[in-house]
Amino acid sequence: MSLATYIIKRTIQIAITLFVVITILFFLFRVMPGDPTAFLLDPKMSPEAKEIIRKQFGLDKPLYVQYVLYVRNVLKGDFGTSFYYGVPVFERIKELLPNTLLLWVPAILLSYFIGINVGRRIAWKRGSKEEYIMIVLGLFFLGMPIFWFGMIMIWLFYHELGIFPAGGMMTPELWLDPSTPLWKKAADIVYHLLLPIITLSIGGFAGSMLLMRNSMLDTLREDYITTARAKGLKESVIRDKHAARNAMLPIVTAMSISLAFSAGGGVLTETIFSWPGLGREIVQAVLNYDYPLAQAAFFYISVIVLFANLVADVLYAYLDPRIKY
């Protein structure tokens, strides 16, 4: 099977998976208790006026009819109108998704960069005090609740040291001033972004570090490592060019899978730091019974995770020439 054929086959599998996700999301939110239009309905409204509002959002139709209409609209790229904001869901998602990617992508890349390099180093120095310390720290961060760690970071760097802001994406006074140059506004966003990124990165590096260490230890037992040493190659070349590259395969798999778990951590982090992203909006949408917005937010996160898995599969062939599709 050629790589192009494999990609087409995986794309079809992704499409089927997304259809299942859409179906689960639709019925999952419908079985939740509560009326999604409750916040729009005035108790003094007449029954006729209430029915008009329900009809406006399509909630007067049977559930199976709502499902058929929903699937048909999603296939056209229409996720409906937000119950809470009264605007097309796509417009709200388009506004929030860049903020989420601005937080998630650097945090995930930084956590894996740290984890891979530290894991490679301590595996090479097996039995050292450095390895012992990093394993203890890794196990601590691995079992640490991200919301607890986020609150500790806010307490330390905002309340005690006053280095970073407690939350938000920008300083209102700075952005409302028309004389503020663009570079200062960009720097202000980065300033607000640093603490959430540090929190997510430190909270997420432990898994990749421990996995890289174990994978490196297995790789170092292979015959070709012994052959490389017999050739008189430098230790750094054996570690980085021979052992580390092959040890990366489980890391690529873990990175793609961890995106799903990072989504959960991202939701909590965005909520704790009041970051206006997709994760925080999911929480608000669920609390407000905003079905269309919550469904669309989960859908886009699912697309990101599935696409990352496809990229990981393709990377296997680059990292290990022995893998053929």
PyMOL commands that set and color helices and strands:
alter all, ss='L'
color gray80, all
select helices_A, chain A and resi 3-30+47-56+63-75+89-124+129-142+146-160+172-176+182-219+223-230+235-272+278-287+291-319
alter helices_A, ss='H'
color red, helices_A
deselect
rebuild
show_as cartoon
